[in-house]
Amino acid sequence: MTRTLIFGGAFDPPHKEHVALCKYAMQALDADRLVIVPTYLPPHKNAGFLSFEDRCRLVELAFEGTNFTIDCIERDRGEDNYSSEVLPQLKQKYGDVVYLIGGDSVAHFHTWHEPETVANACPIAVVAREGYGDVRQKTAELMSKYGGSFTVLDYDGKDISSSMLRARLLLGEQPSEIPQSVLNEIKSRKLFCDYEEAVQKLKSYQTDELFRHSVAVVKRAVDLNSKHHLGQDFKQVFLAALLHDNAKQRPSLDGLCVPQDAIGTPVLHQFLGAEKARRDFGIEDKQILDAIRYHTTAKADMTVLQKLIYTADSVSDDRDYEPIITLRRLAAQDFDKGFLALLEYTYEKLLAKGGAVYPLTKEAYLYYIKNK
């Protein structure tokens, strides 16, 4: 009987690690066929960046030379595509199937829709992934809780994030983690060029050093959003992080409305940045504008996006000094603890300097630290 390996994902874009782990799993499990199942979400949901058709085309190029099939079951179903519902249909279609997942999926398996149904739908093969702890222990815990058949393969997956690759492509980079055939297709069809004008405009407004910081904040924000499953819209995260300092070296008020008590202070650029993001970059999304507006001071009762941009700005990789290095590590381990530690550190540092603490920062400290 033919054994089929099932591997799903957004593939937005596909990368070399996708191909490598599938090839390894096919050999280790003696699978004859690989079935790739790209996720499909209606346009009104956060469906990723590229269209379903574009992602399928890139998958074809990435897996060229492998015995694989792209199954469009999620698109054809025309409804919510929970693994608990899709896997039984794939098993019925292909017979002897094994579902391949990564260590990141194991870490969040308990949050899936009907995890017990998924665990028992078919055998599950697990590959470790850097940064997600002891996958064997977590897998054993899943089997104890939900039952099913889990096999941990002797494979250490690299920590490559499609969302990070997506951000790098939008920033104009050519990530080596993506197969050259896929990069060529992206270039020839001008995919991931949506914000090329905004990136170049921002670059003209900033020194090289400040632009590097903006890029670093984008990458940190995207990374935190992905690793902690914060569920924030990728485009909102990308644009808020990219433009958070767009006015830092453009302090002219230009008749724009900003708080009077911010004029002449180090926090002016956050308020001015929101107004100039609207005027110069055409940003009308209030969530993006507010994330820019409070990225320096913080404030009471912040949204997840606001906390994300505040945190990413504070612990971006270009800040290579203590205690930021330690705080960055904490934020990578636990987002909420990292945010709180940053807020407390910032507030106490401002007090130690002896200057005035901006009212929003004091309100944030009282809301999140002092009165909790």
C-alpha positions as CSV (number, residue, x, y, z in Angstrom):
1,M,0.0,0.0,0.0
2,T,1.2,3.5,-0.9
3,R,2.1,5.6,2.2
4,T,1.4,9.3,1.8
5,L,3.0,12.1,3.8
6,I,0.6,15.1,4.4
7,F,2.2,18.5,5.0
8,G,0.2,21.6,5.3
9,G,1.0,25.3,5.7
10,A,0.6,28.8,4.3
11,F,3.8,28.6,2.2
12,D,3.8,32.4,2.1
13,P,6.5,32.0,0.8
14,P,7.8,28.4,0.8
15,H,11.5,28.0,1.9
16,K,14.3,25.5,1.8
17,E,13.5,24.1,5.3
18,H,10.0,23.1,4.1
19,V,11.7,21.0,1.3
20,A,14.4,19.6,3.5
21,L,12.2,18.3,6.3
22,C,9.7,16.8,3.9
23,K,12.5,14.9,2.1
24,Y,13.8,13.6,5.4
25,A,10.4,12.6,6.6
26,M,9.6,10.7,3.4
27,Q,12.7,8.7,3.7
28,A,12.4,8.1,7.4
29,L,8.8,7.0,7.2
30,D,9.2,5.1,3.9
31,A,6.6,7.3,2.3
32,D,6.0,7.0,-1.4
33,R,4.1,10.2,-2.0
34,L,4.1,13.8,-0.5
35,V,0.8,15.7,-0.5
36,I,1.2,19.5,0.1
37,V,-1.9,21.1,1.5
38,P,-1.7,25.0,1.3
39,T,-4.0,26.8,3.7
40,Y,-6.9,28.7,2.2
41,L,-8.7,31.5,3.9
42,P,-11.4,33.8,2.4
43,P,-10.2,37.3,1.5
44,H,-12.1,38.9,4.4
45,K,-9.8,36.9,6.8
46,N,-6.1,37.4,7.5
47,A,-5.2,35.0,4.7
48,G,-1.5,36.0,4.5
49,F,0.2,38.0,1.8
50,L,0.1,36.2,-1.5
51,S,-3.0,34.7,-3.2
52,F,-3.7,31.0,-3.0
53,E,-2.8,30.6,-6.6
54,D,0.5,32.4,-6.2
55,R,1.5,30.3,-3.2
56,C,0.7,27.1,-5.1
57,R,2.9,28.2,-8.0
58,L,5.8,28.9,-5.6
59,V,5.3,25.5,-3.9
60,E,5.5,23.9,-7.4
61,L,8.9,25.5,-7.9
62,A,10.2,24.9,-4.4
63,F,9.4,21.2,-4.4
64,E,10.4,20.6,-8.1
65,G,12.1,17.2,-8.4
66,T,10.2,15.7,-5.5
67,N,7.3,13.2,-5.9
68,F,4.6,15.5,-4.6
69,T,1.0,16.6,-5.2
70,I,-0.6,19.9,-4.3
71,D,-4.1,19.2,-2.8
72,C,-6.4,22.1,-3.0
73,I,-8.9,20.6,-0.5
74,E,-9.0,23.7,1.7
75,R,-9.9,25.9,-1.2
76,D,-12.5,23.4,-2.6
77,R,-14.2,23.0,0.8
78,G,-15.3,26.6,0.8
79,E,-15.6,26.8,4.6
80,D,-13.5,26.8,7.7
81,N,-10.7,24.3,7.4
82,Y,-9.8,22.9,10.8
83,S,-7.3,20.1,10.7
84,S,-9.9,18.0,12.7
85,E,-12.2,18.2,9.7
86,V,-9.7,18.1,6.8
87,L,-7.4,15.2,8.0
88,P,-10.2,12.6,8.0
89,Q,-11.1,13.6,4.4
90,L,-7.5,13.3,3.3
91,K,-7.2,9.9,5.0
92,Q,-10.3,8.7,3.1
93,K,-8.8,10.0,-0.1
94,Y,-5.2,8.8,0.2
95,G,-5.5,5.8,2.5
96,D,-2.4,5.2,4.5
97,V,-1.4,8.7,5.5
98,V,1.0,10.3,8.0
99,Y,0.6,14.0,9.1
100,L,3.8,15.9,9.4
101,I,4.1,18.8,11.9
102,G,6.9,20.8,13.4
103,G,7.9,21.6,17.0
104,D,6.1,24.9,16.9
105,S,2.9,23.1,16.1
106,V,3.5,20.7,19.0
107,A,4.0,23.6,21.4
108,H,0.6,25.1,20.4
109,F,-1.3,21.9,19.7
110,H,-3.6,22.3,22.7
111,T,-5.0,25.5,21.1
112,W,-6.1,23.8,17.9
113,H,-9.7,23.1,17.2
114,E,-10.6,19.7,18.7
115,P,-7.0,18.6,19.3
116,E,-8.1,15.1,20.4
117,T,-9.8,14.5,17.0
118,V,-6.6,15.6,15.2
119,A,-4.4,13.4,17.4
120,N,-6.5,10.4,16.5
121,A,-7.3,11.1,12.9
122,C,-4.1,9.5,11.6
123,P,-0.4,8.9,12.7
124,I,1.5,12.1,13.3
125,A,5.2,12.6,12.6
126,V,6.9,15.4,14.5
127,V,10.2,17.2,13.6
128,A,12.0,19.3,16.2
129,R,12.5,23.0,15.5
130,E,15.0,25.3,17.1
131,G,13.7,27.5,19.9
132,Y,10.7,25.3,20.8
133,G,12.1,23.3,23.7
134,D,12.2,19.5,24.2
135,V,9.8,18.3,21.5
136,R,10.0,14.7,22.7
137,Q,8.7,15.6,26.2
138,K,5.9,17.8,24.8
139,T,4.9,15.1,22.3
140,A,4.7,12.5,25.1
141,E,2.5,14.9,27.0
142,L,0.2,15.2,24.0
143,M,-0.1,11.5,23.7
144,S,-0.9,11.1,27.3
145,K,-3.6,13.8,27.1
146,Y,-5.1,13.1,23.7
147,G,-4.0,9.6,22.7
148,G,-3.1,9.0,19.1
149,S,0.1,7.9,17.5
150,F,3.0,10.4,17.5
151,T,6.5,9.7,16.2
152,V,9.3,12.1,16.8
153,L,11.8,12.0,13.9
154,D,15.5,12.3,14.4
155,Y,15.6,15.7,12.6
156,D,16.5,19.1,14.0
157,G,14.6,21.7,12.0
158,K,16.1,25.2,11.6
159,D,14.1,28.1,13.0
160,I,13.1,29.6,9.7
161,S,9.9,31.7,9.7
162,S,7.9,32.4,6.6
163,S,6.6,35.6,8.1
164,M,10.2,36.8,8.7
165,L,11.1,35.9,5.1
166,R,8.0,37.8,4.0
167,A,9.1,40.9,5.9
168,R,12.6,40.6,4.4
169,L,11.3,40.3,0.9
170,L,9.1,43.4,1.4
171,L,12.2,45.3,2.7
172,G,13.9,44.5,-0.6
173,E,16.2,41.6,0.7
174,Q,16.8,38.4,-1.1
175,P,16.8,35.7,1.6
176,S,19.2,32.8,1.0
177,E,16.7,30.5,2.8
178,I,14.4,30.6,-0.2
179,P,15.1,28.4,-3.3
180,Q,16.6,30.4,-6.2
181,S,13.8,29.2,-8.5
182,V,11.3,30.7,-6.1
183,L,13.2,34.0,-5.8
184,N,13.4,34.2,-9.6
185,E,9.6,33.8,-9.9
186,I,9.0,36.4,-7.1
187,K,11.3,38.8,-9.0
188,S,9.9,38.2,-12.4
189,R,6.3,38.6,-11.3
190,K,7.0,41.5,-8.9
191,L,5.6,39.7,-5.9
192,F,6.2,41.2,-2.4
193,C,6.7,44.7,-4.0
194,D,3.7,46.2,-2.3
195,Y,5.6,48.5,0.0
196,E,8.6,49.2,-2.2
197,E,7.7,52.9,-2.5
198,A,7.1,53.3,1.3
199,V,10.4,51.7,2.1
200,Q,12.3,53.9,-0.3
201,K,10.5,57.0,0.9
202,L,11.3,56.2,4.5
203,K,14.9,55.6,3.6
204,S,15.1,59.1,2.1
205,Y,13.8,60.5,5.4
206,Q,16.3,58.8,7.7
207,T,20.0,58.4,8.1
208,D,21.5,55.0,7.4
209,E,21.7,54.3,11.1
210,L,18.1,55.2,11.8
211,F,16.9,53.2,8.8
212,R,18.8,50.2,10.0
213,H,16.9,50.6,13.3
214,S,13.6,50.8,11.5
215,V,14.4,47.6,9.7
216,A,15.5,45.9,12.9
217,V,12.2,46.9,14.6
218,V,10.2,45.4,11.7
219,K,12.1,42.1,12.1
220,R,11.7,42.0,15.9
221,A,8.0,42.8,15.7
222,V,7.3,40.2,13.1
223,D,9.4,37.6,15.0
224,L,7.6,38.3,18.3
225,N,4.2,38.2,16.6
226,S,5.0,34.8,15.0
227,K,6.7,33.1,17.9
228,H,4.2,34.0,20.5
229,H,1.2,33.5,18.2
230,L,-0.1,37.0,19.1
231,G,-2.5,36.9,16.1
232,Q,-1.8,40.4,14.9
233,D,-2.4,41.2,11.2
234,F,1.0,40.9,9.4
235,K,0.4,44.0,7.3
236,Q,-0.4,46.1,10.4
237,V,2.6,44.9,12.2
238,F,4.9,45.5,9.2
239,L,3.7,49.0,8.5
240,A,3.5,50.2,12.2
241,A,7.0,48.9,12.8
242,L,8.4,50.3,9.6
243,L,7.0,53.8,10.1
244,H,7.3,54.1,13.8
245,D,10.2,56.6,13.6
246,N,9.3,58.2,10.2
247,A,9.2,61.7,11.8
248,K,12.1,61.3,14.2
249,Q,14.5,63.3,11.9
250,R,11.6,65.4,10.5
251,P,10.6,67.5,13.6
252,S,8.8,70.3,11.8
253,L,5.2,70.5,12.9
254,D,3.9,71.6,9.5
255,G,0.6,72.6,11.0
256,L,-0.1,69.1,12.1
257,C,-2.0,68.5,15.4
258,V,0.1,67.1,18.2
259,P,-0.2,67.5,22.0
260,Q,1.2,70.8,23.2
261,D,3.1,69.3,26.1
262,A,5.0,67.0,23.7
263,I,6.5,69.9,21.6
264,G,10.2,70.2,22.3
265,T,10.4,66.9,24.1
266,P,11.9,63.5,23.0
267,V,8.4,62.0,22.6
268,L,7.2,64.5,20.0
269,H,8.2,62.2,17.1
270,Q,5.7,59.5,18.1
271,F,2.7,61.9,17.8
272,L,4.1,63.6,14.8
273,G,5.0,60.2,13.3
274,A,1.4,59.1,13.4
275,E,0.3,62.4,11.6
276,K,3.0,62.2,9.0
277,A,2.4,58.5,8.4
278,R,-1.2,59.5,7.5
279,R,-0.1,62.5,5.4
280,D,3.0,61.2,3.7
281,F,2.4,57.4,3.5
282,G,-1.4,57.3,3.1
283,I,-2.0,55.3,6.3
284,E,-5.6,55.5,7.4
285,D,-5.7,52.4,9.6
286,K,-6.3,53.7,13.1
287,Q,-4.7,50.7,14.7
288,I,-1.4,51.3,12.8
289,L,-1.5,55.0,13.5
290,D,-2.1,54.5,17.3
291,A,0.7,51.9,17.5
292,I,3.0,54.6,16.1
293,R,1.5,57.3,18.3
294,Y,2.3,55.5,21.6
295,H,5.5,53.5,20.7
296,T,7.8,55.7,22.9
297,T,5.6,56.7,25.9
298,A,3.3,53.6,26.1
299,K,0.0,54.3,27.7
300,A,-2.6,52.7,29.9
301,D,-4.7,49.8,28.5
302,M,-2.7,49.3,25.3
303,T,-3.8,47.0,22.5
304,V,-1.6,44.0,21.6
305,L,-0.4,45.7,18.5
306,Q,0.6,48.8,20.5
307,K,2.5,46.7,23.1
308,L,4.2,44.8,20.2
309,I,5.5,47.9,18.5
310,Y,6.6,49.4,21.9
311,T,8.4,46.2,22.8
312,A,10.0,45.7,19.4
313,D,11.3,49.2,19.3
314,S,12.9,48.8,22.8
315,V,14.5,45.4,22.2
316,S,15.4,45.6,18.5
317,D,18.7,43.8,17.6
318,D,20.6,47.0,16.9
319,R,20.4,47.8,20.6
320,D,23.4,45.6,21.8
321,Y,23.8,46.7,25.4
322,E,22.5,45.7,28.8
323,P,19.9,45.5,30.2
324,I,18.3,45.5,26.7
325,I,20.0,42.2,25.8
326,T,18.5,40.5,28.8
327,L,15.2,42.2,28.3
328,R,15.2,41.1,24.6
329,R,15.8,37.5,25.8
330,L,12.9,37.8,28.3
331,A,10.5,39.1,25.6
332,A,11.5,36.2,23.3
333,Q,10.6,33.8,26.1
334,D,7.4,35.5,27.4
335,F,5.9,38.4,25.6
336,D,3.8,39.8,28.4
337,K,6.6,39.5,31.0
338,G,9.0,41.2,28.5
339,F,6.6,44.1,28.0
340,L,6.1,44.6,31.7
341,A,9.8,44.4,32.4
342,L,10.6,47.0,29.7
343,L,8.0,49.4,30.9
344,E,9.2,49.2,34.5
345,Y,12.9,49.6,33.4
346,T,12.0,52.6,31.3
347,Y,10.0,54.3,33.9
348,E,12.7,53.8,36.6
349,K,15.4,55.0,34.2
350,L,13.5,58.2,33.5
351,L,13.0,58.8,37.3
352,A,16.7,58.2,37.9
353,K,17.6,60.9,35.4
354,G,15.6,63.4,37.5
355,G,13.6,64.8,34.6
356,A,9.9,65.0,34.0
357,V,8.2,61.7,33.1
358,Y,5.6,62.2,30.3
359,P,2.1,61.8,31.7
360,L,1.2,58.8,29.4
361,T,4.3,56.9,30.6
362,K,3.3,57.5,34.2
363,E,-0.2,56.4,33.5
364,A,1.1,53.2,31.8
365,Y,3.3,52.5,34.8
366,L,0.5,52.9,37.3
367,Y,-1.9,50.8,35.1
368,Y,0.4,47.9,34.5
369,I,3.0,47.9,37.3
370,K,2.2,49.9,40.4
371,N,-1.5,49.2,40.8
372,K,-1.6,45.6,39.6
